[in-house]
Amino acid sequence: MKKTNPIGLFDSGIGGTTIWREINKLMPNENTLFLADQKNAPYGTQTKEAIVALSHKNVKHLVDQGCKLVIVACNTATTNAIQELRTSFDIPIIGIEPAIKPASLLTKTSTIGVLATKGTITSDLFTAKLKLYPDVKIIEQIGYNLVTLIEAGQLHSQEMRDLLELYLIPMVEQGMDALVLGCTHYPYLTPIIKTIIPENVVIIDSGEAVAKHTQKILREKDLLNDNDSLGECVFYSNIDTTVLKTFVPSHYRVEEIQF
């Protein structure tokens, strides 16, 4: 495996680009391949069996493209499929999960909120994580239709705002002072969320932590790209790329392929 081989990332749609942004910011010389399985989005409403099968297909595609490490840039895919993926492939595979630990350290009211997909909140891995924090009240809220609206290019729609108010205001009323964004799509909602919740509520996502962990694993495996030039970053979708292009810096290649 060469150091110049790309880092692979996949998500059920465009959400994982929030993770890619943190990877690119921390390690701009790394080559990356991003796979947006928009045809099958959102994963949060799929069965566990379907999520495992789709995740396996995506990782295989990235491995076949020579990726030296794969980031499962999707909370739902991680919480449902990460063990199977690590058993099936022999390259490092990094998952994403809701950042409950940092939220539990930051809360002053011992009350945190988790906004995530149904696939994440109902997963065995997520349920097991909650038991590690018996002294913290954790308010779980499924973000019904949020991913669907983002994927449809309706990020700034009135419907989006109405849904966020419906989900977030009751959490604030229960004393939440830390909000965990448990889906990689949701950081794109942060500007809207900030207009709905009080300033004292801290908003936490996993992106920066995942980037730092990725860098650590690559260093340990002696796979960090030591070229000084900026890396090549390519984005693929299996549907029309119009929406994906709006979430990707314009100078990068975005292509529609079948996978």
VOGU-3710 file (C-alpha; in Angstrom, 3 decimals, decimal comma):
1> mkktnpiglf> 0,000/0,000/0,000  1,417/3,386/-1,063  1,255/6,518/1,086  -0,165/8,366/-1,919  -3,169/6,034/-2,166  -6,404/7,869/-1,400  -8,500/7,980/1,743  -11,981/6,697/0,903  -15,191/8,022/2,417  -18,808/7,017/1,861
11> dsgiggttiw> -22,207/8,151/3,043  -25,808/7,500/2,111  -25,743/10,937/0,532  -24,032/14,301/0,786  -23,818/14,435/4,597  -20,415/12,809/4,759  -18,962/15,828/2,992  -18,953/17,457/6,461  -16,444/14,780/7,500  -14,492/15,202/4,248
21> reinklmpne> -14,166/18,943/4,960  -12,499/18,218/8,319  -10,197/15,615/6,725  -9,239/18,034/3,968  -8,670/20,886/6,434  -6,375/18,807/8,658  -4,586/16,873/5,881  -4,870/18,930/2,661  -2,132/16,910/0,943  -4,091/13,634/1,194
31> ntlfladqkn> -5,862/12,295/-1,891  -9,510/11,462/-1,226  -12,364/9,603/-2,928  -15,888/10,343/-1,740  -18,817/8,057/-2,557  -22,354/9,429/-2,153  -24,900/6,605/-2,351  -27,712/9,086/-2,972  -29,795/6,544/-4,862  -30,367/4,677/-1,584
41> apygtqtkea> -30,568/7,665/0,793  -31,525/7,916/3,537  -30,022/4,856/5,251  -31,801/5,843/8,461  -35,078/4,309/7,282  -33,566/1,072/5,913  -33,410/-2,308/7,669  -30,187/-3,360/9,373  -29,661/-6,047/6,719  -30,014/-3,506/3,913
51> ivalshknvk> -27,629/-1,062/5,635  -24,987/-3,788/6,041  -25,319/-4,841/2,389  -25,113/-1,278/1,053  -22,157/-0,438/3,304  -20,296/-3,574/2,189  -20,887/-2,655/-1,466  -19,577/0,874/-0,906  -16,437/-0,202/0,940  -15,670/-2,836/-1,701
61> hlvdqgcklv> -15,894/-0,160/-4,394  -13,483/2,097/-2,501  -11,086/-0,777/-1,794  -11,155/-1,699/-5,498  -10,107/1,913/-6,223  -7,008/1,419/-4,048  -8,081/3,300/-0,919  -5,609/2,867/1,952  -8,236/3,604/4,616  -12,019/3,984/4,546
71> ivacntattn> -14,113/6,318/6,668  -17,736/5,282/7,127  -18,941/8,900/7,045  -22,444/7,945/8,131  -23,641/7,394/11,701  -26,344/4,948/10,619  -23,920/2,800/8,601  -21,382/2,843/11,437  -23,798/1,855/14,188  -25,305/-0,940/12,091
81> aiqelrtsfd> -22,439/-2,279/9,963  -18,991/-1,371/11,320  -18,247/-4,771/12,873  -19,125/-6,632/9,678  -17,035/-4,238/7,594  -13,968/-4,631/9,794  -14,308/-8,401/9,573  -14,638/-8,342/5,778  -11,814/-5,953/4,821  -8,183/-5,793/5,885
91> ipiigiepai> -7,578/-2,045/5,596  -8,297/0,372/8,500  -11,989/1,294/8,656  -13,001/4,271/10,777  -16,567/4,794/11,888  -18,649/7,747/13,030  -20,857/7,754/16,086  -22,743/10,459/18,000  -20,363/12,490/20,199  -22,051/11,686/23,502
101> kpaslltkts> -18,805/11,567/25,512  -17,706/15,167/24,825  -21,293/16,340/25,367  -21,409/14,579/28,741  -18,224/16,403/29,766  -19,516/19,817/28,675  -23,062/19,768/30,066  -23,751/21,769/33,208  -27,371/20,650/33,534  -26,536/16,935/33,114
111> tigvlatkgt> -28,977/16,978/30,204  -27,911/16,479/26,609  -29,894/16,065/23,429  -29,113/13,726/20,552  -30,619/14,495/17,144  -30,060/11,502/14,869  -31,715/9,218/12,328  -34,001/6,365/13,276  -31,348/3,905/12,058  -28,806/5,292/14,531
121> itsdlftakl> -31,065/5,739/17,552  -32,575/2,250/17,270  -29,226/0,487/16,733  -27,741/-1,878/19,317  -24,427/0,010/19,307  -26,089/3,336/20,140  -28,214/1,760/22,871  -25,103/0,211/24,412  -23,307/3,595/24,355  -26,124/5,257/26,299
131> klypdvkiie> -25,626/2,856/29,207  -22,116/4,257/29,718  -23,593/7,551/30,949  -26,040/6,715/33,764  -25,634/10,132/35,418  -26,624/12,093/32,313  -30,162/12,578/31,044  -30,028/11,898/27,311  -32,961/13,126/25,237  -33,170/11,173/21,979
141> qigynlvtli> -34,898/12,755/18,989  -35,245/11,153/15,570  -34,783/13,762/12,839  -37,586/12,563/10,589  -37,293/13,923/7,013  -34,269/16,162/7,684  -31,920/14,111/5,488  -34,564/13,797/2,764  -34,964/17,593/2,635  -31,195/18,189/2,516
151> eagqlhsqem> -30,794/15,623/-0,270  -33,579/17,369/-2,188  -31,754/20,711/-1,975  -34,274/22,085/0,550  -31,752/23,044/3,243  -33,168/26,532/3,737  -36,853/25,727/3,256  -39,618/26,725/5,675  -40,427/23,034/6,094  -36,879/22,452/7,373
161> rdllelylip> -37,190/25,244/9,922  -40,602/24,010/11,066  -39,244/20,500/11,635  -36,194/21,744/13,547  -38,396/23,871/15,814  -40,655/20,868/16,400  -37,689/18,675/17,395  -35,468/21,133/19,282  -37,742/23,369/21,352  -39,059/20,495/23,549
171> mveqgmdalv> -35,446/19,392/24,155  -34,517/22,893/25,323  -37,585/22,957/27,570  -36,309/19,772/29,251  -33,057/21,497/30,219  -30,728/20,471/27,365  -27,529/22,541/27,277  -25,544/20,355/24,835  -26,869/19,144/21,474  -25,202/16,238/19,691
181> lgcthypylt> -25,672/16,178/15,920  -25,794/12,424/15,352  -25,892/12,466/11,551  -23,209/13,765/9,211  -25,837/15,713/7,254  -26,828/17,766/10,292  -23,793/20,111/10,616  -25,151/21,854/7,521  -28,171/22,745/9,683  -26,075/24,419/12,395
191> piiktiipen> -26,717/28,028/11,244  -30,489/27,407/11,365  -30,285/25,516/14,666  -28,437/28,453/16,254  -31,418/30,715/15,523  -33,778/28,298/17,311  -31,927/27,252/20,483  -30,438/29,505/23,216  -26,831/30,658/22,895  -25,765/28,670/25,962
201> vviidsgeav> -26,558/25,340/24,257  -23,346/23,858/22,854  -23,640/22,136/19,449  -21,319/19,156/18,958  -20,566/17,002/15,919  -17,955/14,319/15,252  -16,071/15,767/12,282  -12,938/17,209/13,868  -12,472/14,220/16,181  -12,786/11,806/13,254
211> akhtqkilre> -10,194/13,742/11,249  -7,726/13,673/14,142  -8,307/9,949/14,691  -7,796/9,288/10,969  -4,503/11,165/11,026  -3,401/9,165/14,091  -4,203/5,813/12,438  -2,412/6,769/9,210  0,645/7,851/11,205  0,664/4,581/13,151
221> kdllndndsl> 0,412/2,586/9,913  3,089/4,762/8,254  0,561/5,705/5,576  0,499/9,507/5,904  1,030/11,120/2,521  4,265/13,110/2,832  3,894/14,970/-0,475  3,804/18,748/-0,106  1,330/19,328/-2,929  -2,429/19,569/-2,404
231> gecvfysnid> -4,217/16,244/-2,729  -6,593/15,271/-5,515  -10,183/15,009/-4,293  -12,871/13,297/-6,371  -16,583/12,969/-5,531  -18,916/10,346/-6,990  -22,686/9,952/-6,844  -24,983/7,335/-8,339  -27,647/9,903/-9,244  -27,596/13,333/-10,881
241> ttvlktfvps> -24,794/15,351/-9,253  -26,566/18,725/-9,105  -27,202/18,695/-5,340  -23,847/17,127/-4,459  -22,043/19,894/-6,378  -23,618/22,529/-4,116  -21,872/20,952/-1,097  -18,443/20,550/-2,729  -15,895/23,312/-3,500  -16,291/24,127/-7,194
251> hyrveeiqf> -12,725/23,302/-8,211  -13,069/19,585/-7,350  -14,241/16,879/-9,723  -17,795/15,593/-9,206  -18,957/12,691/-11,359  -22,011/10,472/-11,716  -21,139/6,771/-11,791  -23,054/3,544/-11,244  -22,216/1,584/-8,117
//
